[in-house]
Amino acid sequence: MDTMRPLRLAKDAMDRDWADPDLDLAAVAGHAGYSRFHFVRAFKAAYGETPGRYLTHRRIERAEELLRAADLSVTEICHLVGFSSLGTFSTRFKTRTGLTPVEYRARYVRAGASLIPGCYALLWAGGFPRHAAGQDRNSGEVP
């Protein structure tokens, strides 16, 4: 029996759904068919880091791409990559890259660089959040 298959399925789910802020340990462990605690141990043994750290790294990688290429605010990028807290995002970003998101953008986006307009970047990232597109958050209908 292939013991790595369930872990690969869970890792694939993280690679696919990295931007979903509701993607949590229970959901990912469910993809593998493991309890949360057994999943953390098995994932770390297989991949050398915890699932939470892996997911954070994926999100930070995507944030780096958006900071270099898109004309979006740091807050918009924070939410696009699945963080719900700007403070947590900034702290994790700096821990991973050694720079704050603003410092990272200043270093890697040279003067005169043409950034992708934010509206295109949002569409590329999966569309506009419902509330950002003028829809009522509760009813899903346009006012």
VOLUM-196658 format. One record per atom (N, C-alpha, C, CB): chain; x, y, z. Coordinates in nm, 4 decimals. Glycine has a CB too. Layout:
N
A;X;Y;Z
...
***
This chain:
143
A;0.0841;-0.1198;0.0000
A;0.0000;0.0000;0.0000
A;0.0882;0.1257;0.0000
A;-0.0954;0.0001;0.1231
A;0.0535;0.2215;-0.0793
A;0.1283;0.3463;-0.0910
A;0.0877;0.4401;0.0228
A;0.1035;0.4133;-0.2296
A;0.1738;0.4559;0.1228
A;0.1411;0.5424;0.2366
A;0.1580;0.6898;0.2028
A;0.2283;0.5071;0.3561
A;0.2280;0.7199;0.0945
A;0.2480;0.8600;0.0547
A;0.1282;0.9159;-0.0210
A;0.3728;0.8727;-0.0313
A;0.0473;0.8296;-0.0804
A;-0.0643;0.8774;-0.1628
A;-0.1581;0.9718;-0.0856
A;-0.1437;0.7583;-0.2160
A;-0.2031;0.9351;0.0353
A;-0.2919;1.0274;0.1073
A;-0.2245;1.1609;0.1396
A;-0.3401;0.9628;0.2359
A;-0.0958;1.1569;0.1689
A;-0.0232;1.2811;0.1974
A;-0.0100;1.3667;0.0716
A;0.1161;1.2499;0.2550
A;0.0135;1.3015;-0.0422
A;0.0208;1.3765;-0.1686
A;-0.1142;1.4400;-0.2019
A;0.0658;1.2838;-0.2842
A;-0.2234;1.3688;-0.1740
A;-0.3564;1.4254;-0.1993
A;-0.3775;1.5507;-0.1143
A;-0.4671;1.3207;-0.1695
A;-0.3367;1.5443;0.0105
A;-0.3510;1.6605;0.0988
A;-0.2603;1.7748;0.0535
A;-0.3188;1.6218;0.2443
A;-0.1378;1.7413;0.0142
A;-0.0448;1.8443;-0.0336
A;-0.0976;1.9071;-0.1626
A;0.0965;1.7842;-0.0568
A;-0.1547;1.8251;-0.2502
A;-0.2159;1.8772;-0.3730
A;-0.3307;1.9725;-0.3407
A;-0.2667;1.7615;-0.4610
A;-0.4093;1.9392;-0.2395
A;-0.5189;2.0273;-0.1986
A;-0.4647;2.1614;-0.1508
A;-0.6030;1.9613;-0.0877
A;-0.3542;2.1603;-0.0771
A;-0.2936;2.2862;-0.0321
A;-0.2378;2.3644;-0.1503
A;-0.1820;2.2589;0.0707
A;-0.1772;2.2937;-0.2455
A;-0.1238;2.3612;-0.3642
A;-0.2352;2.4218;-0.4485
A;-0.0419;2.2635;-0.4487
A;-0.3494;2.3571;-0.4520
A;-0.4622;2.4035;-0.5331
A;-0.5424;2.5130;-0.4623
A;-0.5538;2.2862;-0.5672
A;-0.5667;2.4971;-0.3330
A;-0.6579;2.5849;-0.2590
A;-0.5861;2.6792;-0.1635
A;-0.7568;2.5021;-0.1817
A;-0.4585;2.7088;-0.1887
A;-0.3778;2.7891;-0.0978
A;-0.4397;2.9237;-0.0630
A;-0.2435;2.8110;-0.1571
A;-0.5181;2.9821;-0.1514
A;-0.5739;3.1154;-0.1266
A;-0.7002;3.1122;-0.0424
A;-0.6033;3.1837;-0.2573
A;-0.7548;2.9967;-0.0167
A;-0.8782;2.9846;0.0606
A;-0.8480;3.0081;0.2084
A;-0.9437;2.8452;0.0393
A;-0.9000;3.1180;0.2666
A;-0.8715;3.1434;0.4077
A;-0.9350;3.0396;0.5005
A;-0.9201;3.2815;0.4455
A;-1.0319;2.9632;0.4499
A;-1.0961;2.8600;0.5311
A;-1.0225;2.7266;0.5253
A;-1.2391;2.8409;0.4861
A;-0.9152;2.7200;0.4490
A;-0.8360;2.5977;0.4420
A;-0.7597;2.5852;0.5736
A;-0.7380;2.5989;0.3183
A;-0.7999;2.4891;0.6539
A;-0.7357;2.4714;0.7831
A;-0.6861;2.3286;0.7986
A;-0.8319;2.5070;0.8964
A;-0.6252;2.3020;0.9114
A;-0.5646;2.1718;0.9351
A;-0.6661;2.0588;0.9259
A;-0.4979;2.1697;1.0703
A;-0.7846;2.0793;0.9799
A;-0.8866;1.9734;0.9761
A;-0.9261;1.9414;0.8321
A;-1.0114;2.0153;1.0571
A;-0.9423;2.0448;0.7490
A;-0.9809;2.0232;0.6096
A;-0.8708;1.9498;0.5330
A;-1.0124;2.1572;0.5414
A;-0.7479;1.9890;0.5535
A;-0.6369;1.9263;0.4819
A;-0.6170;1.7824;0.5298
A;-0.5072;2.0077;0.5012
A;-0.6245;1.7602;0.6601
A;-0.6112;1.6247;0.7141
A;-0.7223;1.5352;0.6601
A;-0.6144;1.6269;0.8685
A;-0.8395;1.5936;0.6392
A;-0.9508;1.5181;0.5820
A;-0.9206;1.4681;0.4421
A;-1.0753;1.6031;0.5794
A;-0.8465;1.5451;0.3644
A;-0.8068;1.5004;0.2301
A;-0.7203;1.3754;0.2375
A;-0.7312;1.6120;0.1562
A;-0.6429;1.3644;0.3454
A;-0.5554;1.2481;0.3621
A;-0.6258;1.1346;0.4354
A;-0.4290;1.2876;0.4376
A;-0.7405;1.1641;0.4959
A;-0.8109;1.0618;0.5725
A;-0.7457;1.0350;0.7074
A;-0.8177;0.9338;0.4933
A;-0.6729;1.1330;0.7595
A;-0.6027;1.1200;0.8866
A;-0.6666;1.2110;0.9904
A;-0.4529;1.1531;0.8704
A;-0.6425;1.1796;1.1175
A;-0.6762;1.2749;1.2231
A;-0.5774;1.3911;1.2108
A;-0.6703;1.2079;1.3675
A;-0.6118;1.5051;1.2665
A;-0.5240;1.6220;1.2568
A;-0.3851;1.5931;1.3123
A;-0.5855;1.7403;1.3308
A;-0.3799;1.5286;1.4280
A;-0.2520;1.5076;1.4945
A;-0.1654;1.4063;1.4196
A;-0.2747;1.4610;1.6378
A;-0.2250;1.2986;1.3732
A;-0.1493;1.1997;1.2958
A;-0.1031;1.2615;1.1630
A;-0.2358;1.0725;1.2698
A;-0.1878;1.3429;1.1033
A;-0.1529;1.4071;0.9767
A;-0.0313;1.4980;0.9923
A;-0.2718;1.4873;0.9234
A;-0.0289;1.5781;1.0982
A;0.0849;1.6687;1.1194
A;0.2142;1.5882;1.1313
A;0.0634;1.7557;1.2466
A;0.2116;1.4814;1.2088
A;0.3322;1.3993;1.2255
A;0.3748;1.3347;1.0933
A;0.3082;1.2906;1.3316
A;0.2783;1.2781;1.0213
A;0.3102;1.2094;0.8957
A;0.3587;1.3075;0.7894
A;0.1878;1.1332;0.8443
A;0.2959;1.4235;0.7793
A;0.3345;1.5242;0.6801
A;0.4762;1.5737;0.7088
A;0.2343;1.6431;0.6804
A;0.5042;1.6019;0.8344
A;0.6370;1.6526;0.8694
A;0.7441;1.5467;0.8420
A;0.6410;1.6955;1.0177
A;0.7132;1.4218;0.8710
A;0.8087;1.3142;0.8439
A;0.8344;1.3006;0.6937
A;0.7570;1.1809;0.9012
A;0.7310;1.3197;0.6130
A;0.7445;1.3027;0.4678
A;0.8072;1.4234;0.3996
A;0.6095;1.2755;0.4065
A;0.7699;1.5442;0.4429
A;0.8102;1.6651;0.3703
A;0.9041;1.7579;0.4467
A;0.6892;1.7412;0.3322
A;0.9340;1.7258;0.5728
A;1.0315;1.8039;0.6471
A;0.9804;1.9308;0.7105
A;1.1406;1.8378;0.5595
A;0.8514;1.9586;0.6986
A;0.7917;2.0744;0.7637
A;0.6451;2.0446;0.7913
A;0.8071;2.2024;0.6765
A;0.5879;2.1206;0.8829
A;0.4481;2.0977;0.9172
A;0.3581;2.1455;0.8037
A;0.4118;2.1694;1.0490
A;0.2354;2.0954;0.7964
A;0.1435;2.1426;0.6920
A;0.1184;2.2931;0.7009
A;0.0110;2.0680;0.7016
A;0.1086;2.3458;0.8220
A;0.0865;2.4899;0.8378
A;0.2006;2.5723;0.7820
A;0.0667;2.5240;0.9835
A;0.3206;2.5292;0.8089
A;0.4376;2.6008;0.7574
A;0.4445;2.5897;0.6048
A;0.5673;2.5455;0.8213
A;0.4130;2.4715;0.5529
A;0.4128;2.4523;0.4073
A;0.3114;2.5464;0.3414
A;0.3803;2.3046;0.3716
A;0.1915;2.5520;0.3967
A;0.0876;2.6371;0.3402
A;0.1272;2.7844;0.3488
A;-0.0456;2.6136;0.4121
A;0.1853;2.8244;0.4598
A;0.2318;2.9622;0.4745
A;0.3372;2.9940;0.3689
A;0.2888;2.9857;0.6159
A;0.4293;2.9018;0.3460
A;0.5330;2.9241;0.2436
A;0.4711;2.9398;0.1058
A;0.6339;2.8081;0.2424
A;0.3723;2.8581;0.0729
A;0.3038;2.8698;-0.0574
A;0.2383;3.0075;-0.0696
A;0.1967;2.7572;-0.0743
A;0.1719;3.0507;0.0354
A;0.1035;3.1807;0.0322
A;0.2027;3.2954;0.0193
A;0.0187;3.1995;0.1582
A;0.3147;3.2867;0.0890
A;0.4167;3.3921;0.0806
A;0.4781;3.3956;-0.0591
A;0.5272;3.3701;0.1869
A;0.5002;3.2791;-0.1196
A;0.5514;3.2754;-0.2577
A;0.4566;3.3485;-0.3517
A;0.5708;3.1295;-0.3050
A;0.3278;3.3253;-0.3380
A;0.2294;3.3922;-0.4240
A;0.2272;3.5418;-0.3959
A;0.0887;3.3322;-0.4030
A;0.2406;3.5786;-0.2695
A;0.2435;3.7207;-0.2346
A;0.3649;3.7887;-0.2962
A;0.2443;3.7389;-0.0821
A;0.4786;3.7208;-0.2978
A;0.5984;3.7766;-0.3604
A;0.5729;3.8056;-0.5084
A;0.7178;3.6800;-0.3444
A;0.5094;3.7106;-0.5770
A;0.4778;3.7302;-0.7189
A;0.3878;3.8517;-0.7380
A;0.4103;3.6046;-0.7771
A;0.2843;3.8633;-0.6549
A;0.1901;3.9745;-0.6688
A;0.2554;4.1078;-0.6337
A;0.0679;3.9516;-0.5801
A;0.3413;4.1096;-0.5335
A;0.4097;4.2337;-0.4974
A;0.5007;4.2817;-0.6098
A;0.4907;4.2143;-0.3694
A;0.5623;4.1883;-0.6823
A;0.6508;4.2259;-0.7935
A;0.5726;4.2664;-0.9175
A;0.7443;4.1107;-0.8277
A;0.4528;4.2096;-0.9362
A;0.3868;4.2239;-1.0659
A;0.2586;4.3050;-1.0657
A;0.3574;4.0913;-1.1192
A;0.1877;4.3119;-0.9547
A;0.0532;4.3704;-0.9562
A;0.0473;4.5024;-0.8811
A;-0.0466;4.2734;-0.8963
A;-0.0328;4.5904;-0.9332
A;-0.0562;4.7197;-0.8701
A;-0.1713;4.7055;-0.7704
A;-0.0876;4.8295;-0.9770
A;-0.1453;4.6300;-0.6645
A;-0.2427;4.6079;-0.5580
A;-0.1792;4.6507;-0.4265
A;-0.2887;4.4582;-0.5524
A;-0.2616;4.6903;-0.3322
A;-0.2090;4.7269;-0.2011
A;-0.1642;4.6010;-0.1272
A;-0.3151;4.8042;-0.1185
A;-0.0829;4.6194;-0.0267
A;-0.0371;4.5074;0.0544
A;-0.1575;4.4401;0.1213
A;0.0660;4.5549;0.1609
A;-0.2540;4.5173;0.1635
A;-0.3741;4.4614;0.2265
A;-0.4511;4.3747;0.1273
A;-0.4649;4.5742;0.2803
A;-0.4661;4.4220;0.0041
A;-0.5358;4.3422;-0.0972
A;-0.4617;4.2106;-0.1230
A;-0.5498;4.4222;-0.2286
A;-0.3302;4.2178;-0.1319
A;-0.2501;4.0978;-0.1547
A;-0.2610;4.0037;-0.0353
A;-0.1025;4.1348;-0.1807
A;-0.2580;4.0585;0.0830
A;-0.2726;3.9789;0.2048
A;-0.3979;3.8924;0.1977
A;-0.2778;4.0699;0.3285
A;-0.5092;3.9519;0.1617
A;-0.6362;3.8784;0.1547
A;-0.6417;3.7848;0.0343
A;-0.7532;3.9762;0.1488
A;-0.5834;3.8249;-0.0763
A;-0.5827;3.7390;-0.1951
A;-0.5078;3.6078;-0.1731
A;-0.5210;3.8130;-0.3114
A;-0.4040;3.6108;-0.0920
A;-0.3254;3.4900;-0.0715
A;-0.3716;3.4079;0.0489
A;-0.1808;3.5265;-0.0548
A;-0.4822;3.4484;0.1111
A;-0.5419;3.3637;0.2136
A;-0.5185;3.4033;0.3575
A;-0.4938;3.2301;0.1962
A;-0.4549;3.5163;0.3811
A;-0.4387;3.5635;0.5191
A;-0.5568;3.6523;0.5547
A;-0.3039;3.6406;0.5375
A;-0.6047;3.6416;0.6765
A;-0.7148;3.7276;0.7189
A;-0.6654;3.8443;0.8033
A;-0.8175;3.6471;0.7970
A;-0.5396;3.8402;0.8453
A;-0.4829;3.9452;0.9286
A;-0.3597;4.0048;0.8608
A;-0.4469;3.8904;1.0683
A;-0.3618;4.1357;0.8411
A;-0.2470;4.2037;0.7804
A;-0.1241;4.1925;0.8692
A;-0.2795;4.3511;0.7542
A;-0.1434;4.1995;1.0001
A;-0.0311;4.1876;1.0928
A;0.0365;4.0511;1.0837
A;-0.0783;4.2122;1.2350
A;-0.0436;3.9463;1.0811
A;0.0111;3.8111;1.0687
A;0.0818;3.7945;0.9355
A;-0.0998;3.7060;1.0832
A;0.0183;3.8427;0.8289
A;0.0791;3.8346;0.6959
A;0.2145;3.9045;0.6943
A;-0.0138;3.8964;0.5899
A;0.2201;4.0273;0.7437
A;0.3447;4.1039;0.7413
A;0.4538;4.0366;0.8242
A;0.3205;4.2455;0.7928
A;0.4163;3.9831;0.9405
A;0.5134;3.9154;1.0261
A;0.5676;3.7904;0.9584
A;0.4502;3.8792;1.1607
A;0.4793;3.7084;0.9037
A;0.5223;3.5847;0.8377
A;0.6030;3.6158;0.7119
A;0.4004;3.4970;0.8023
A;0.5629;3.7206;0.6401
A;0.6347;3.7595;0.5186
A;0.7776;3.7995;0.5546
A;0.5617;3.8761;0.4458
A;0.7919;3.8823;0.6580
A;0.9255;3.9276;0.6969
A;1.0101;3.8123;0.7494
A;0.9157;4.0373;0.8027
A;0.9489;3.7202;0.8232
A;1.0219;3.6042;0.8724
A;1.0757;3.5216;0.7563
A;0.9322;3.5182;0.9619
A;0.9956;3.5068;0.6527
A;1.0329;3.4226;0.5373
A;1.1330;3.4921;0.4442
A;0.9076;3.3844;0.4579
A;1.1131;3.6228;0.4192
A;1.1951;3.6926;0.3189
A;1.3003;3.7857;0.3777
A;1.1063;3.7715;0.2285
A;1.2856;3.8209;0.5043
A;1.3774;3.9167;0.5652
A;1.3382;4.0613;0.5413
A;1.5153;3.8942;0.5134
A;1.2285;4.0810;0.4686
A;1.1803;4.2158;0.4369
A;1.0308;4.2253;0.4646
A;1.2103;4.2519;0.2892
A;0.9837;4.3458;0.4970
A;0.8396;4.3655;0.5044
A;0.7858;4.3639;0.3615
A;0.8031;4.4999;0.5784
A;0.6556;4.3447;0.3425
A;0.6015;4.3488;0.2064
A;0.6331;4.4802;0.1336
A;0.4512;4.3280;0.2106
A;0.6263;4.5920;0.2036
A;0.6562;4.7219;0.1406
A;0.8034;4.7292;0.1011
A;0.6207;4.8389;0.2363
A;0.8929;4.6839;0.1882
A;1.0356;4.6830;0.1562
A;1.0648;4.5888;0.0387
A;1.1179;4.6411;0.2798
A;0.9968;4.4742;0.0372
A;1.0146;4.3777;-0.0711
A;0.9764;4.4393;-0.2050
A;0.9313;4.2515;-0.0452
A;0.8612;4.5046;-0.2079
A;0.8156;4.5684;-0.3328
A;0.9146;4.6759;-0.3756
A;0.6739;4.6300;-0.3151
A;0.9592;4.7573;-0.2821
A;1.0532;4.8644;-0.3160
A;1.1843;4.8086;-0.3715
A;1.0814;4.9509;-0.1927
A;1.2283;4.6959;-0.3199
A;1.3538;4.6376;-0.3656
A;1.3402;4.5717;-0.5025
A;1.4035;4.5364;-0.2646
A;1.2300;4.5043;-0.5270
A;1.2196;4.4218;-0.6474
A;1.1404;4.4844;-0.7619
A;1.1574;4.2925;-0.6120
A;1.0728;4.5933;-0.7360
A;1.0052;4.6637;-0.8448
A;1.0858;4.7899;-0.8711
A;0.8540;4.6969;-0.8096
A;1.1540;4.7897;-0.9815
A;1.2419;4.9009;-1.0161
A;1.1620;5.0212;-1.0640
A;1.3418;4.8583;-1.1231
A;1.2220;5.1356;-1.0515
A;1.1594;5.2590;-1.0989
A;1.1266;5.2451;-1.2465
A;1.2516;5.3814;-1.0747
A;1.0095;5.2865;-1.2818
A;0.9669;5.2801;-1.4205
A;0.9051;5.1476;-1.4587
A;1.0816;5.3077;-1.5091
A;0.9019;5.0522;-1.3667
A;0.8416;4.9220;-1.3975
A;0.6909;4.9397;-1.4142
A;0.8730;4.8173;-1.2855
A;0.6373;4.8662;-1.5035
A;0.4943;4.8717;-1.5290
A;0.4276;4.7542;-1.4584
A;0.4644;4.8696;-1.6815
A;0.3487;4.7842;-1.3577
A;0.2791;4.6802;-1.2835
A;0.1456;4.6486;-1.3498
A;0.2580;4.7227;-1.1373
A;0.1034;4.5247;-1.3360
A;-0.0274;4.4836;-1.3873
A;-0.1339;4.5581;-1.3084
A;-0.0475;4.3279;-1.3768
A;-0.2310;4.6212;-1.3762
A;-0.3375;4.6892;-1.3017
A;-0.4072;4.5936;-1.2056
A;-0.4399;4.7502;-1.3984
A;-0.4424;4.6445;-1.0893
A;-0.5023;4.5625;-0.9848
A;-0.6251;4.4861;-1.0285
A;-0.5374;4.6472;-0.8699
A;-0.7098;4.5467;-1.1135
A;-0.8318;4.4776;-1.1561
A;-0.7988;4.3520;-1.2359
A;-0.9198;4.5711;-1.2396
A;-0.6956;4.3560;-1.3186
A;-0.6546;4.2375;-1.3941
A;-0.5935;4.1322;-1.3021
A;-0.5545;4.2759;-1.5036
A;-0.5142;4.1781;-1.2057
A;-0.4535;4.0846;-1.1115
A;-0.5606;4.0144;-1.0292
A;-0.3547;4.1573;-1.0191
A;-0.6638;4.0870;-0.9891
A;-0.7728;4.0255;-0.9136
A;-0.8446;3.9205;-0.9970
A;-0.8720;4.1320;-0.8666
A;-0.8697;3.9505;-1.1227
A;-0.9340;3.8522;-1.2101
A;-0.8458;3.7299;-1.2289
A;-0.9667;3.9146;-1.3459
A;-0.7153;3.7501;-1.2451
A;-0.6210;3.6409;-1.2609
A;-0.6190;3.5528;-1.1365
A;-0.4812;3.6949;-1.2900
A;-0.6351;3.6149;-1.0202
A;-0.6278;3.5417;-0.8938
A;-0.7578;3.4693;-0.8607
A;-0.5925;3.6363;-0.7815
A;-0.8548;3.4725;-0.9489
A;-0.9765;3.3968;-0.9230
A;-1.1014;3.4820;-0.9159
A;-0.9621;3.3215;-0.7965
A;-1.0895;3.6052;-0.9502
A;-1.2068;3.6916;-0.9518
A;-1.2122;3.7826;-0.8315
A;-1.3318;3.6092;-0.9583
A;-1.3082;3.8691;-0.8380
A;-1.3288;3.9647;-0.7309
A;-1.4061;3.8997;-0.6183
A;-1.4020;4.0887;-0.7817
A;-1.3744;3.9302;-0.4929
A;-1.4589;3.8839;-0.3841
A;-1.5986;3.9417;-0.4036
A;-1.4000;3.9245;-0.2455
A;-1.7006;3.8691;-0.3622
A;-1.8378;3.9140;-0.3874
A;-1.8628;4.0539;-0.3341
A;-1.9368;3.8175;-0.3253
A;-1.8161;4.0832;-0.2144
A;-1.8427;4.2149;-0.1581
A;-1.7671;4.3250;-0.2311
A;-1.8065;4.2167;-0.0116
A;-1.6561;4.2918;-0.2957
A;-1.5791;4.3920;-0.3697
A;-1.6445;4.4245;-0.5035
A;-1.4358;4.3432;-0.3921
A;-1.7317;4.3381;-0.5504
A;-1.7943;4.3590;-0.6806
A;-1.9307;4.4254;-0.6673
A;-1.8080;4.2266;-0.7541
A;-1.9603;4.4835;-0.5520
A;-2.0852;4.5555;-0.5345
A;-2.2012;4.4666;-0.4924
A;-2.1202;4.6256;-0.6606
A;-2.1726;4.3438;-0.4514
A;-2.2794;4.2556;-0.4084
A;-2.2936;4.2628;-0.2579
A;-2.2532;4.1116;-0.4536
A;-2.4140;4.2426;-0.2126
A;-2.4407;4.2394;-0.0697
A;-2.3817;4.1102;-0.0142
A;-2.5943;4.2497;-0.0397
A;-2.3075;4.1190;0.0946
A;-2.2414;4.0013;0.1511
A;-2.3406;3.8963;0.1978
A;-2.1528;4.0419;0.2665
A;-2.4546;3.9366;0.2471
A;-2.5485;3.8408;0.3037
A;-2.6371;3.7767;0.1988
A;-2.6335;3.9077;0.4068
A;-2.6867;3.8523;0.1063
A;-2.7846;3.7968;0.0134
A;-2.7219;3.7463;-0.1158
A;-2.8885;3.9003;-0.0186
A;-2.6014;3.7947;-0.1501
A;-2.5401;3.7557;-0.2750
A;-2.5998;3.8277;-0.3945
A;-2.5526;3.6084;-0.2935
A;-2.6899;3.9231;-0.3707
A;-2.7542;3.9959;-0.4788
A;-2.6930;4.1333;-0.4913
A;-2.9052;4.0061;-0.4560
A;-2.6912;4.1849;-0.6093
A;-2.6430;4.3201;-0.6328
A;-2.7488;4.4162;-0.5818
A;-2.6118;4.3448;-0.7842
A;-2.7106;4.5158;-0.4991
A;-2.8107;4.6094;-0.4445
A;-2.8760;4.6944;-0.5518
A;-2.7467;4.7000;-0.3416
***
